[in-house]
Amino acid sequence: MGKTWLAMMIGNGIAEGVRIGEWPAGEAARPVLYVDGEMNLHDSISRAKALKIVSPGFRWLHHERYFEALQGTLNIAPPPIKRR
């Protein structure tokens, strides 16, 4: 429960170079690629707005947008090993 919120907060903190609660996010801002292969796009956008994610360093790869653009599924798993 709350995994997406936490992941988005961590990504935003790193992208902006700001603390995440009591934890530092590093010495400087770093680019972040947030990959979402589960939630629907509307909910992802709503959460990003609620968390005030506006950093240009926070980039999205969302499975719904990927499908719309390429008519494919977002699968980051390695290809299966072919057995002889």
PDB file with SEQRES, HELIX, SHEET and CRYST1 records, atoms N, CA, C and O in Angstrom:
SEQRES   1 A   84  MET GLY LYS THR TRP LEU ALA MET MET ILE GLY ASN GLY          
SEQRES   2 A   84  ILE ALA GLU GLY VAL ARG ILE GLY GLU TRP PRO ALA GLY          
SEQRES   3 A   84  GLU ALA ALA ARG PRO VAL LEU TYR VAL ASP GLY GLU MET          
SEQRES   4 A   84  ASN LEU HIS ASP SER ILE SER ARG ALA LYS ALA LEU LYS          
SEQRES   5 A   84  ILE VAL SER PRO GLY PHE ARG TRP LEU HIS HIS GLU ARG          
SEQRES   6 A   84  TYR PHE GLU ALA LEU GLN GLY THR LEU ASN ILE ALA PRO          
SEQRES   7 A   84  PRO PRO ILE LYS ARG ARG                                      
HELIX    1 AA1 LYS A    3  GLU A   16  1                                  14    
HELIX    2 AA2 LEU A   41  ALA A   50  1                                  10    
HELIX    3 AA3 HIS A   63  LEU A   70  1                                   8    
SHEET    1 AA1 2 VAL A  32  ASP A  36  0                                        
SHEET    2 AA1 2 PHE A  58  HIS A  62  1                                        
CRYST1    1.000    1.000    1.000  90.00  90.00  90.00 P 1           1          
ATOM      1  N   MET A   1       0.843  -1.176   0.000  1.00  0.00           N  
ATOM      2  CA  MET A   1       0.000   0.000   0.000  1.00  0.00           C  
ATOM      3  C   MET A   1       0.887   1.238   0.000  1.00  0.00           C  
ATOM      4  O   MET A   1       1.755   1.386   0.861  1.00  0.00           O  
ATOM      5  N   GLY A   2       0.670   2.125  -0.963  1.00  0.00           N  
ATOM      6  CA  GLY A   2       1.438   3.360  -1.024  1.00  0.00           C  
ATOM      7  C   GLY A   2       2.724   3.267  -1.819  1.00  0.00           C  
ATOM      8  O   GLY A   2       3.526   4.200  -1.796  1.00  0.00           O  
ATOM      9  N   LYS A   3       2.942   2.159  -2.525  1.00  0.00           N  
ATOM     10  CA  LYS A   3       4.197   1.973  -3.266  1.00  0.00           C  
ATOM     11  C   LYS A   3       4.379   3.030  -4.347  1.00  0.00           C  
ATOM     12  O   LYS A   3       5.469   3.579  -4.503  1.00  0.00           O  
ATOM     13  N   THR A   4       3.325   3.316  -5.089  1.00  0.00           N  
ATOM     14  CA  THR A   4       3.433   4.289  -6.173  1.00  0.00           C  
ATOM     15  C   THR A   4       3.704   5.683  -5.620  1.00  0.00           C  
ATOM     16  O   THR A   4       4.548   6.408  -6.148  1.00  0.00           O  
ATOM     17  N   TRP A   5       3.001   6.057  -4.575  1.00  0.00           N  
ATOM     18  CA  TRP A   5       3.233   7.364  -3.958  1.00  0.00           C  
ATOM     19  C   TRP A   5       4.694   7.492  -3.534  1.00  0.00           C  
ATOM     20  O   TRP A   5       5.337   8.504  -3.811  1.00  0.00           O  
ATOM     21  N   LEU A   6       5.217   6.466  -2.863  1.00  0.00           N  
ATOM     22  CA  LEU A   6       6.593   6.510  -2.386  1.00  0.00           C  
ATOM     23  C   LEU A   6       7.569   6.568  -3.554  1.00  0.00           C  
ATOM     24  O   LEU A   6       8.510   7.361  -3.525  1.00  0.00           O  
ATOM     25  N   ALA A   7       7.368   5.755  -4.569  1.00  0.00           N  
ATOM     26  CA  ALA A   7       8.268   5.750  -5.725  1.00  0.00           C  
ATOM     27  C   ALA A   7       8.269   7.109  -6.421  1.00  0.00           C  
ATOM     28  O   ALA A   7       9.323   7.604  -6.820  1.00  0.00           O  
ATOM     29  N   MET A   8       7.097   7.706  -6.566  1.00  0.00           N  
ATOM     30  CA  MET A   8       7.015   9.014  -7.206  1.00  0.00           C  
ATOM     31  C   MET A   8       7.670  10.087  -6.339  1.00  0.00           C  
ATOM     32  O   MET A   8       8.329  10.983  -6.867  1.00  0.00           O  
ATOM     33  N   MET A   9       7.502  10.013  -5.028  1.00  0.00           N  
ATOM     34  CA  MET A   9       8.136  10.979  -4.127  1.00  0.00           C  
ATOM     35  C   MET A   9       9.653  10.862  -4.192  1.00  0.00           C  
ATOM     36  O   MET A   9      10.351  11.875  -4.234  1.00  0.00           O  
ATOM     37  N   ILE A  10      10.170   9.630  -4.201  1.00  0.00           N  
ATOM     38  CA  ILE A  10      11.614   9.430  -4.283  1.00  0.00           C  
ATOM     39  C   ILE A  10      12.147   9.966  -5.618  1.00  0.00           C  
ATOM     40  O   ILE A  10      13.145  10.685  -5.654  1.00  0.00           O  
ATOM     41  N   GLY A  11      11.468   9.606  -6.711  1.00  0.00           N  
ATOM     42  CA  GLY A  11      11.898  10.090  -8.019  1.00  0.00           C  
ATOM     43  C   GLY A  11      11.901  11.599  -8.105  1.00  0.00           C  
ATOM     44  O   GLY A  11      12.842  12.186  -8.640  1.00  0.00           O  
ATOM     45  N   ASN A  12      10.866  12.237  -7.587  1.00  0.00           N  
ATOM     46  CA  ASN A  12      10.775  13.691  -7.603  1.00  0.00           C  
ATOM     47  C   ASN A  12      11.867  14.321  -6.748  1.00  0.00           C  
ATOM     48  O   ASN A  12      12.470  15.319  -7.141  1.00  0.00           O  
ATOM     49  N   GLY A  13      12.117  13.746  -5.592  1.00  0.00           N  
ATOM     50  CA  GLY A  13      13.178  14.268  -4.724  1.00  0.00           C  
ATOM     51  C   GLY A  13      14.541  14.213  -5.405  1.00  0.00           C  
ATOM     52  O   GLY A  13      15.326  15.157  -5.312  1.00  0.00           O  
ATOM     53  N   ILE A  14      14.817  13.115  -6.083  1.00  0.00           N  
ATOM     54  CA  ILE A  14      16.096  12.979  -6.793  1.00  0.00           C  
ATOM     55  C   ILE A  14      16.158  13.941  -7.974  1.00  0.00           C  
ATOM     56  O   ILE A  14      17.189  14.574  -8.204  1.00  0.00           O  
ATOM     57  N   ALA A  15      15.054  14.057  -8.730  1.00  0.00           N  
ATOM     58  CA  ALA A  15      15.025  14.952  -9.887  1.00  0.00           C  
ATOM     59  C   ALA A  15      15.202  16.412  -9.487  1.00  0.00           C  
ATOM     60  O   ALA A  15      15.773  17.200 -10.241  1.00  0.00           O  
ATOM     61  N   GLU A  16      14.718  16.773  -8.309  1.00  0.00           N  
ATOM     62  CA  GLU A  16      14.833  18.154  -7.843  1.00  0.00           C  
ATOM     63  C   GLU A  16      16.026  18.363  -6.917  1.00  0.00           C  
ATOM     64  O   GLU A  16      16.389  19.502  -6.621  1.00  0.00           O  
ATOM     65  N   GLY A  17      16.636  17.277  -6.458  1.00  0.00           N  
ATOM     66  CA  GLY A  17      17.777  17.384  -5.549  1.00  0.00           C  
ATOM     67  C   GLY A  17      17.386  17.869  -4.165  1.00  0.00           C  
ATOM     68  O   GLY A  17      18.156  18.567  -3.507  1.00  0.00           O  
ATOM     69  N   VAL A  18      16.181  17.498  -3.720  1.00  0.00           N  
ATOM     70  CA  VAL A  18      15.703  17.930  -2.406  1.00  0.00           C  
ATOM     71  C   VAL A  18      15.504  16.716  -1.497  1.00  0.00           C  
ATOM     72  O   VAL A  18      15.420  15.580  -1.965  1.00  0.00           O  
ATOM     73  N   ARG A  19      15.434  16.970  -0.234  1.00  0.00           N  
ATOM     74  CA  ARG A  19      15.243  15.909   0.748  1.00  0.00           C  
ATOM     75  C   ARG A  19      13.913  15.200   0.529  1.00  0.00           C  
ATOM     76  O   ARG A  19      12.941  15.783   0.051  1.00  0.00           O  
ATOM     77  N   ILE A  20      13.906  13.943   0.889  1.00  0.00           N  
ATOM     78  CA  ILE A  20      12.692  13.131   0.835  1.00  0.00           C  
ATOM     79  C   ILE A  20      12.390  12.768   2.291  1.00  0.00           C  
ATOM     80  O   ILE A  20      12.893  11.778   2.823  1.00  0.00           O  
ATOM     81  N   GLY A  21      11.555  13.598   2.916  1.00  0.00           N  
ATOM     82  CA  GLY A  21      11.339  13.430   4.341  1.00  0.00           C  
ATOM     83  C   GLY A  21      12.626  13.757   5.079  1.00  0.00           C  
ATOM     84  O   GLY A  21      13.152  14.861   4.938  1.00  0.00           O  
ATOM     85  N   GLU A  22      13.139  12.823   5.858  1.00  0.00           N  
ATOM     86  CA  GLU A  22      14.371  13.066   6.607  1.00  0.00           C  
ATOM     87  C   GLU A  22      15.628  12.600   5.868  1.00  0.00           C  
ATOM     88  O   GLU A  22      16.734  12.722   6.394  1.00  0.00           O  
ATOM     89  N   TRP A  23      15.464  12.066   4.651  1.00  0.00           N  
ATOM     90  CA  TRP A  23      16.589  11.517   3.903  1.00  0.00           C  
ATOM     91  C   TRP A  23      17.035  12.458   2.789  1.00  0.00           C  
ATOM     92  O   TRP A  23      16.203  12.984   2.050  1.00  0.00           O  
ATOM     93  N   PRO A  24      18.352  12.673   2.664  1.00  0.00           N  
ATOM     94  CA  PRO A  24      18.834  13.490   1.550  1.00  0.00           C  
ATOM     95  C   PRO A  24      18.668  12.735   0.231  1.00  0.00           C  
ATOM     96  O   PRO A  24      18.693  11.505   0.193  1.00  0.00           O  
ATOM     97  N   ALA A  25      18.498  13.496  -0.840  1.00  0.00           N  
ATOM     98  CA  ALA A  25      18.306  12.891  -2.165  1.00  0.00           C  
ATOM     99  C   ALA A  25      19.602  12.866  -2.957  1.00  0.00           C  
ATOM    100  O   ALA A  25      19.585  12.546  -4.146  1.00  0.00           O  
ATOM    101  N   GLY A  26      20.712  13.190  -2.340  1.00  0.00           N  
ATOM    102  CA  GLY A  26      21.996  13.219  -3.027  1.00  0.00           C  
ATOM    103  C   GLY A  26      22.563  14.623  -3.001  1.00  0.00           C  
ATOM    104  O   GLY A  26      21.968  15.542  -2.438  1.00  0.00           O  
ATOM    105  N   GLU A  27      23.726  14.772  -3.620  1.00  0.00           N  
ATOM    106  CA  GLU A  27      24.414  16.057  -3.593  1.00  0.00           C  
ATOM    107  C   GLU A  27      23.831  17.063  -4.575  1.00  0.00           C  
ATOM    108  O   GLU A  27      23.939  18.271  -4.368  1.00  0.00           O  
ATOM    109  N   ALA A  28      23.214  16.566  -5.643  1.00  0.00           N  
ATOM    110  CA  ALA A  28      22.641  17.454  -6.657  1.00  0.00           C  
ATOM    111  C   ALA A  28      21.489  16.750  -7.345  1.00  0.00           C  
ATOM    112  O   ALA A  28      21.336  15.533  -7.239  1.00  0.00           O  
ATOM    113  N   ALA A  29      20.685  17.523  -8.048  1.00  0.00           N  
ATOM    114  CA  ALA A  29      19.577  16.941  -8.811  1.00  0.00           C  
ATOM    115  C   ALA A  29      20.119  16.006  -9.882  1.00  0.00           C  
ATOM    116  O   ALA A  29      21.187  16.242 -10.448  1.00  0.00           O  
ATOM    117  N   ARG A  30      19.384  14.960 -10.148  1.00  0.00           N  
ATOM    118  CA  ARG A  30      19.753  13.978 -11.167  1.00  0.00           C  
ATOM    119  C   ARG A  30      18.524  13.685 -12.025  1.00  0.00           C  
ATOM    120  O   ARG A  30      17.397  13.753 -11.535  1.00  0.00           O  
ATOM    121  N   PRO A  31      18.735  13.358 -13.304  1.00  0.00           N  
ATOM    122  CA  PRO A  31      17.590  12.987 -14.134  1.00  0.00           C  
ATOM    123  C   PRO A  31      16.989  11.670 -13.667  1.00  0.00           C  
ATOM    124  O   PRO A  31      17.703  10.764 -13.235  1.00  0.00           O  
ATOM    125  N   VAL A  32      15.679  11.579 -13.759  1.00  0.00           N  
ATOM    126  CA  VAL A  32      14.946  10.389 -13.334  1.00  0.00           C  
ATOM    127  C   VAL A  32      14.025   9.951 -14.466  1.00  0.00           C  
ATOM    128  O   VAL A  32      13.351  10.779 -15.079  1.00  0.00           O  
ATOM    129  N   LEU A  33      13.997   8.666 -14.741  1.00  0.00           N  
ATOM    130  CA  LEU A  33      13.011   8.093 -15.655  1.00  0.00           C  
ATOM    131  C   LEU A  33      12.084   7.239 -14.810  1.00  0.00           C  
ATOM    132  O   LEU A  33      12.499   6.226 -14.247  1.00  0.00           O  
ATOM    133  N   TYR A  34      10.838   7.648 -14.723  1.00  0.00           N  
ATOM    134  CA  TYR A  34       9.832   6.920 -13.956  1.00  0.00           C  
ATOM    135  C   TYR A  34       9.056   6.034 -14.925  1.00  0.00           C  
ATOM    136  O   TYR A  34       8.369   6.536 -15.815  1.00  0.00           O  
ATOM    137  N   VAL A  35       9.165   4.733 -14.756  1.00  0.00           N  
ATOM    138  CA  VAL A  35       8.500   3.774 -15.635  1.00  0.00           C  
ATOM    139  C   VAL A  35       7.255   3.256 -14.922  1.00  0.00           C  
ATOM    140  O   VAL A  35       7.338   2.678 -13.839  1.00  0.00           O  
ATOM    141  N   ASP A  36       6.101   3.475 -15.550  1.00  0.00           N  
ATOM    142  CA  ASP A  36       4.841   3.006 -14.974  1.00  0.00           C  
ATOM    143  C   ASP A  36       4.222   1.990 -15.924  1.00  0.00           C  
ATOM    144  O   ASP A  36       3.806   2.333 -17.030  1.00  0.00           O  
ATOM    145  N   GLY A  37       4.166   0.766 -15.493  1.00  0.00           N  
ATOM    146  CA  GLY A  37       3.595  -0.296 -16.311  1.00  0.00           C  
ATOM    147  C   GLY A  37       2.342  -0.882 -15.707  1.00  0.00           C  
ATOM    148  O   GLY A  37       1.900  -1.958 -16.109  1.00  0.00           O  
ATOM    149  N   GLU A  38       1.761  -0.181 -14.739  1.00  0.00           N  
ATOM    150  CA  GLU A  38       0.641  -0.753 -14.002  1.00  0.00           C  
ATOM    151  C   GLU A  38      -0.584   0.165 -13.925  1.00  0.00           C  
ATOM    152  O   GLU A  38      -1.683  -0.224 -14.321  1.00  0.00           O  
ATOM    153  N   MET A  39      -0.389   1.374 -13.419  1.00  0.00           N  
ATOM    154  CA  MET A  39      -1.530   2.252 -13.157  1.00  0.00           C  
ATOM    155  C   MET A  39      -2.115   2.814 -14.447  1.00  0.00           C  
ATOM    156  O   MET A  39      -1.446   2.858 -15.480  1.00  0.00           O  
ATOM    157  N   ASN A  40      -3.372   3.244 -14.371  1.00  0.00           N  
ATOM    158  CA  ASN A  40      -3.931   3.922 -15.537  1.00  0.00           C  
ATOM    159  C   ASN A  40      -3.382   5.345 -15.565  1.00  0.00           C  
ATOM    160  O   ASN A  40      -3.010   5.910 -14.537  1.00  0.00           O  
ATOM    161  N   LEU A  41      -3.344   5.899 -16.758  1.00  0.00           N  
ATOM    162  CA  LEU A  41      -2.709   7.203 -16.977  1.00  0.00           C  
ATOM    163  C   LEU A  41      -3.369   8.304 -16.162  1.00  0.00           C  
ATOM    164  O   LEU A  41      -2.675   9.150 -15.597  1.00  0.00           O  
ATOM    165  N   HIS A  42      -4.686   8.311 -16.092  1.00  0.00           N  
ATOM    166  CA  HIS A  42      -5.398   9.343 -15.340  1.00  0.00           C  
ATOM    167  C   HIS A  42      -4.953   9.361 -13.873  1.00  0.00           C  
ATOM    168  O   HIS A  42      -4.693  10.432 -13.324  1.00  0.00           O  
ATOM    169  N   ASP A  43      -4.864   8.197 -13.238  1.00  0.00           N  
ATOM    170  CA  ASP A  43      -4.446   8.143 -11.835  1.00  0.00           C  
ATOM    171  C   ASP A  43      -2.992   8.576 -11.666  1.00  0.00           C  
ATOM    172  O   ASP A  43      -2.652   9.249 -10.693  1.00  0.00           O  
ATOM    173  N   SER A  44      -2.135   8.192 -12.610  1.00  0.00           N  
ATOM    174  CA  SER A  44      -0.729   8.606 -12.545  1.00  0.00           C  
ATOM    175  C   SER A  44      -0.621  10.124 -12.605  1.00  0.00           C  
ATOM    176  O   SER A  44       0.119  10.727 -11.828  1.00  0.00           O  
ATOM    177  N   ILE A  45      -1.350  10.738 -13.517  1.00  0.00           N  
ATOM    178  CA  ILE A  45      -1.329  12.195 -13.657  1.00  0.00           C  
ATOM    179  C   ILE A  45      -1.882  12.868 -12.403  1.00  0.00           C  
ATOM    180  O   ILE A  45      -1.333  13.870 -11.944  1.00  0.00           O  
ATOM    181  N   SER A  46      -2.956  12.326 -11.850  1.00  0.00           N  
ATOM    182  CA  SER A  46      -3.545  12.890 -10.623  1.00  0.00           C  
ATOM    183  C   SER A  46      -2.552  12.853  -9.469  1.00  0.00           C  
ATOM    184  O   SER A  46      -2.438  13.814  -8.709  1.00  0.00           O  
ATOM    185  N   ARG A  47      -1.843  11.751  -9.343  1.00  0.00           N  
ATOM    186  CA  ARG A  47      -0.861  11.644  -8.253  1.00  0.00           C  
ATOM    187  C   ARG A  47       0.308  12.594  -8.472  1.00  0.00           C  
ATOM    188  O   ARG A  47       0.796  13.209  -7.525  1.00  0.00           O  
ATOM    189  N   ALA A  48       0.756  12.717  -9.714  1.00  0.00           N  
ATOM    190  CA  ALA A  48       1.852  13.646 -10.014  1.00  0.00           C  
ATOM    191  C   ALA A  48       1.448  15.078  -9.668  1.00  0.00           C  
ATOM    192  O   ALA A  48       2.254  15.835  -9.125  1.00  0.00           O  
ATOM    193  N   LYS A  49       0.215  15.450  -9.976  1.00  0.00           N  
ATOM    194  CA  LYS A  49      -0.276  16.785  -9.634  1.00  0.00           C  
ATOM    195  C   LYS A  49      -0.347  16.964  -8.118  1.00  0.00           C  
ATOM    196  O   LYS A  49       0.031  18.012  -7.594  1.00  0.00           O  
ATOM    197  N   ALA A  50      -0.833  15.940  -7.418  1.00  0.00           N  
ATOM    198  CA  ALA A  50      -0.937  16.021  -5.956  1.00  0.00           C  
ATOM    199  C   ALA A  50       0.437  16.175  -5.306  1.00  0.00           C  
ATOM    200  O   ALA A  50       0.580  16.857  -4.291  1.00  0.00           O  
ATOM    201  N   LEU A  51       1.444  15.536  -5.902  1.00  0.00           N  
ATOM    202  CA  LEU A  51       2.813  15.617  -5.366  1.00  0.00           C  
ATOM    203  C   LEU A  51       3.579  16.816  -5.916  1.00  0.00           C  
ATOM    204  O   LEU A  51       4.728  17.046  -5.540  1.00  0.00           O  
ATOM    205  N   LYS A  52       2.943  17.581  -6.808  1.00  0.00           N  
ATOM    206  CA  LYS A  52       3.559  18.764  -7.425  1.00  0.00           C  
ATOM    207  C   LYS A  52       4.837  18.412  -8.177  1.00  0.00           C  
ATOM    208  O   LYS A  52       5.855  19.090  -8.046  1.00  0.00           O  
ATOM    209  N   ILE A  53       4.770  17.344  -8.965  1.00  0.00           N  
ATOM    210  CA  ILE A  53       5.919  16.935  -9.775  1.00  0.00           C  
ATOM    211  C   ILE A  53       5.920  17.777 -11.038  1.00  0.00           C  
ATOM    212  O   ILE A  53       5.078  17.603 -11.920  1.00  0.00           O  
ATOM    213  N   VAL A  54       6.874  18.688 -11.113  1.00  0.00           N  
ATOM    214  CA  VAL A  54       6.987  19.577 -12.273  1.00  0.00           C  
ATOM    215  C   VAL A  54       8.422  19.660 -12.795  1.00  0.00           C  
ATOM    216  O   VAL A  54       8.677  20.351 -13.781  1.00  0.00           O  
ATOM    217  N   SER A  55       9.343  18.979 -12.160  1.00  0.00           N  
ATOM    218  CA  SER A  55      10.749  19.061 -12.540  1.00  0.00           C  
ATOM    219  C   SER A  55      10.972  18.556 -13.960  1.00  0.00           C  
ATOM    220  O   SER A  55      10.476  17.488 -14.316  1.00  0.00           O  
ATOM    221  N   PRO A  56      11.714  19.310 -14.782  1.00  0.00           N  
ATOM    222  CA  PRO A  56      12.033  18.822 -16.124  1.00  0.00           C  
ATOM    223  C   PRO A  56      12.936  17.589 -16.080  1.00  0.00           C  
ATOM    224  O   PRO A  56      13.072  16.883 -17.079  1.00  0.00           O  
ATOM    225  N   GLY A  57      13.547  17.332 -14.936  1.00  0.00           N  
ATOM    226  CA  GLY A  57      14.400  16.159 -14.785  1.00  0.00           C  
ATOM    227  C   GLY A  57      13.632  14.889 -14.464  1.00  0.00           C  
ATOM    228  O   GLY A  57      14.216  13.806 -14.432  1.00  0.00           O  
ATOM    229  N   PHE A  58      12.338  15.006 -14.227  1.00  0.00           N  
ATOM    230  CA  PHE A  58      11.484  13.846 -13.943  1.00  0.00           C  
ATOM    231  C   PHE A  58      10.762  13.504 -15.228  1.00  0.00           C  
ATOM    232  O   PHE A  58       9.829  14.203 -15.626  1.00  0.00           O  
ATOM    233  N   ARG A  59      11.188  12.427 -15.885  1.00  0.00           N  
ATOM    234  CA  ARG A  59      10.608  12.022 -17.164  1.00  0.00           C  
ATOM    235  C   ARG A  59       9.753  10.781 -16.961  1.00  0.00           C  
ATOM    236  O   ARG A  59       9.991  10.008 -16.033  1.00  0.00           O  
ATOM    237  N   TRP A  60       8.769  10.588 -17.814  1.00  0.00           N  
ATOM    238  CA  TRP A  60       7.822   9.485 -17.706  1.00  0.00           C  
ATOM    239  C   TRP A  60       7.953   8.519 -18.867  1.00  0.00           C  
ATOM    240  O   TRP A  60       8.195   8.928 -20.003  1.00  0.00           O  
ATOM    241  N   LEU A  61       7.796   7.262 -18.587  1.00  0.00           N  
ATOM    242  CA  LEU A  61       7.548   6.236 -19.597  1.00  0.00           C  
ATOM    243  C   LEU A  61       6.335   5.479 -19.075  1.00  0.00           C  
ATOM    244  O   LEU A  61       6.446   4.639 -18.181  1.00  0.00           O  
ATOM    245  N   HIS A  62       5.188   5.784 -19.642  1.00  0.00           N  
ATOM    246  CA  HIS A  62       3.937   5.211 -19.156  1.00  0.00           C  
ATOM    247  C   HIS A  62       3.413   4.204 -20.163  1.00  0.00           C  
ATOM    248  O   HIS A  62       3.411   4.463 -21.366  1.00  0.00           O  
ATOM    249  N   HIS A  63       2.970   3.057 -19.672  1.00  0.00           N  
ATOM    250  CA  HIS A  63       2.550   1.966 -20.560  1.00  0.00           C  
ATOM    251  C   HIS A  63       1.394   2.362 -21.470  1.00  0.00           C  
ATOM    252  O   HIS A  63       1.335   1.884 -22.603  1.00  0.00           O  
ATOM    253  N   GLU A  64       0.480   3.207 -21.029  1.00  0.00           N  
ATOM    254  CA  GLU A  64      -0.637   3.607 -21.893  1.00  0.00           C  
ATOM    255  C   GLU A  64      -0.166   4.506 -23.039  1.00  0.00           C  
ATOM    256  O   GLU A  64      -0.615   4.350 -24.175  1.00  0.00           O  
ATOM    257  N   ARG A  65       0.721   5.430 -22.750  1.00  0.00           N  
ATOM    258  CA  ARG A  65       1.258   6.300 -23.804  1.00  0.00           C  
ATOM    259  C   ARG A  65       2.116   5.490 -24.778  1.00  0.00           C  
ATOM    260  O   ARG A  65       2.097   5.727 -25.986  1.00  0.00           O  
ATOM    261  N   TYR A  66       2.860   4.542 -24.239  1.00  0.00           N  
ATOM    262  CA  TYR A  66       3.682   3.667 -25.081  1.00  0.00           C  
ATOM    263  C   TYR A  66       2.790   2.893 -26.051  1.00  0.00           C  
ATOM    264  O   TYR A  66       3.096   2.795 -27.239  1.00  0.00           O  
ATOM    265  N   PHE A  67       1.694   2.348 -25.543  1.00  0.00           N  
ATOM    266  CA  PHE A  67       0.779   1.595 -26.393  1.00  0.00           C  
ATOM    267  C   PHE A  67       0.149   2.487 -27.461  1.00  0.00           C  
ATOM    268  O   PHE A  67       0.040   2.100 -28.624  1.00  0.00           O  
ATOM    269  N   GLU A  68      -0.265   3.692 -27.046  1.00  0.00           N  
ATOM    270  CA  GLU A  68      -0.873   4.629 -28.002  1.00  0.00           C  
ATOM    271  C   GLU A  68       0.094   4.961 -29.143  1.00  0.00           C  
ATOM    272  O   GLU A  68      -0.305   5.033 -30.305  1.00  0.00           O  
ATOM    273  N   ALA A  69       1.356   5.161 -28.798  1.00  0.00           N  
ATOM    274  CA  ALA A  69       2.338   5.588 -29.792  1.00  0.00           C  
ATOM    275  C   ALA A  69       2.822   4.441 -30.674  1.00  0.00           C  
ATOM    276  O   ALA A  69       3.010   4.619 -31.877  1.00  0.00           O  
ATOM    277  N   LEU A  70       3.022   3.270 -30.082  1.00  0.00           N  
ATOM    278  CA  LEU A  70       3.668   2.177 -30.809  1.00  0.00           C  
ATOM    279  C   LEU A  70       2.822   0.927 -30.977  1.00  0.00           C  
ATOM    280  O   LEU A  70       3.252  -0.035 -31.614  1.00  0.00           O  
ATOM    281  N   GLN A  71       1.623   0.934 -30.412  1.00  0.00           N  
ATOM    282  CA  GLN A  71       0.743  -0.237 -30.465  1.00  0.00           C  
ATOM    283  C   GLN A  71       1.434  -1.495 -29.932  1.00  0.00           C  
ATOM    284  O   GLN A  71       1.211  -2.600 -30.427  1.00  0.00           O  
ATOM    285  N   GLY A  72       2.267  -1.306 -28.925  1.00  0.00           N  
ATOM    286  CA  GLY A  72       2.972  -2.438 -28.313  1.00  0.00           C  
ATOM    287  C   GLY A  72       2.816  -2.401 -26.810  1.00  0.00           C  
ATOM    288  O   GLY A  72       2.322  -1.424 -26.246  1.00  0.00           O  
ATOM    289  N   THR A  73       3.237  -3.461 -26.173  1.00  0.00           N  
ATOM    290  CA  THR A  73       3.188  -3.505 -24.714  1.00  0.00           C  
ATOM    291  C   THR A  73       4.554  -3.171 -24.150  1.00  0.00           C  
ATOM    292  O   THR A  73       5.585  -3.467 -24.753  1.00  0.00           O  
ATOM    293  N   LEU A  74       4.543  -2.560 -23.001  1.00  0.00           N  
ATOM    294  CA  LEU A  74       5.766  -2.184 -22.308  1.00  0.00           C  
ATOM    295  C   LEU A  74       6.214  -3.373 -21.472  1.00  0.00           C  
ATOM    296  O   LEU A  74       5.578  -3.711 -20.474  1.00  0.00           O  
ATOM    297  N   ASN A  75       7.300  -4.002 -21.876  1.00  0.00           N  
ATOM    298  CA  ASN A  75       7.818  -5.168 -21.171  1.00  0.00           C  
ATOM    299  C   ASN A  75       9.315  -4.987 -21.017  1.00  0.00           C  
ATOM    300  O   ASN A  75      10.054  -5.063 -21.998  1.00  0.00           O  
ATOM    301  N   ILE A  76       9.774  -4.746 -19.787  1.00  0.00           N  
ATOM    302  CA  ILE A  76      11.198  -4.520 -19.548  1.00  0.00           C  
ATOM    303  C   ILE A  76      11.906  -5.777 -19.072  1.00  0.00           C  
ATOM    304  O   ILE A  76      13.074  -5.730 -18.687  1.00  0.00           O  
ATOM    305  N   ALA A  77      11.208  -6.890 -19.096  1.00  0.00           N  
ATOM    306  CA  ALA A  77      11.827  -8.163 -18.706  1.00  0.00           C  
ATOM    307  C   ALA A  77      12.785  -8.618 -19.797  1.00  0.00           C  
ATOM    308  O   ALA A  77      12.567  -8.329 -20.974  1.00  0.00           O  
ATOM    309  N   PRO A  78      13.843  -9.327 -19.419  1.00  0.00           N  
ATOM    310  CA  PRO A  78      14.747  -9.842 -20.451  1.00  0.00           C  
ATOM    311  C   PRO A  78      14.038 -10.899 -21.292  1.00  0.00           C  
ATOM    312  O   PRO A  78      13.116 -11.559 -20.813  1.00  0.00           O  
ATOM    313  N   PRO A  79      14.463 -11.061 -22.538  1.00  0.00           N  
ATOM    314  CA  PRO A  79      13.826 -12.105 -23.362  1.00  0.00           C  
ATOM    315  C   PRO A  79      14.088 -13.485 -22.770  1.00  0.00           C  
ATOM    316  O   PRO A  79      15.102 -13.695 -22.103  1.00  0.00           O  
ATOM    317  N   PRO A  80      13.185 -14.416 -23.010  1.00  0.00           N  
ATOM    318  CA  PRO A  80      13.383 -15.755 -22.451  1.00  0.00           C  
ATOM    319  C   PRO A  80      14.629 -16.409 -23.044  1.00  0.00           C  
ATOM    320  O   PRO A  80      14.989 -16.165 -24.195  1.00  0.00           O  
ATOM    321  N   ILE A  81      15.266 -17.231 -22.247  1.00  0.00           N  
ATOM    322  CA  ILE A  81      16.443 -17.973 -22.699  1.00  0.00           C  
ATOM    323  C   ILE A  81      15.968 -19.136 -23.544  1.00  0.00           C  
ATOM    324  O   ILE A  81      15.129 -19.932 -23.121  1.00  0.00           O  
ATOM    325  N   LYS A  82      16.520 -19.224 -24.752  1.00  0.00           N  
ATOM    326  CA  LYS A  82      16.150 -20.331 -25.637  1.00  0.00           C  
ATOM    327  C   LYS A  82      16.962 -21.563 -25.260  1.00  0.00           C  
ATOM    328  O   LYS A  82      18.191 -21.528 -25.208  1.00  0.00           O  
ATOM    329  N   ARG A  83      16.273 -22.612 -25.008  1.00  0.00           N  
ATOM    330  CA  ARG A  83      16.929 -23.886 -24.648  1.00  0.00           C  
ATOM    331  C   ARG A  83      17.050 -24.748 -25.886  1.00  0.00           C  
ATOM    332  O   ARG A  83      16.175 -24.738 -26.751  1.00  0.00           O  
ATOM    333  N   ARG A  84      18.110 -25.474 -25.964  1.00  0.00           N  
ATOM    334  CA  ARG A  84      18.310 -26.373 -27.112  1.00  0.00           C  
ATOM    335  C   ARG A  84      17.670 -27.707 -26.862  1.00  0.00           C  
ATOM    336  O   ARG A  84      17.734 -28.592 -27.716  1.00  0.00           O  
TER     337      ARG A  84                                                      
END                                                                             
